[in-house]
């Protein structure tokens, strides 16, 4: 009975962590889509190769930093950034890879926590 209870707790915890990661991925994708929509053609200049932040291209990872408090504005930056939610000691690391495909962008958002393949989630979206 005890091992069944432990397995249930582990499954519940894993599901909660994946839901948090999915929420952070959606937040990152929504932020990039909002930036593309509001900046228009300037999006490529702002986040492309220098003088921009240099986030657009294969193997160019940028980190999404969104304040926990409501009303704050998210940022896209090159330096590694983590977020801690609630009382958990886990550090979540939201990052994006943006690839240009004509006038559209393929955005891969990945959130990782801890070490290993089972401790990350990736979501992709095409933004026009």
Secondary structure, 3 states (H helix, E strand, C coil): CHHHHHHHHHHHHHHHHHHHHHHHHHHHHHHHHHHHHHHCCHHHHHHCCCCCCCCECCCCEEEEECCCCCCCCCEEECCCCCECCCCCCCCEEEEEEEEEECCEEEEEEEEEECCCHHHEEEEEEEEC
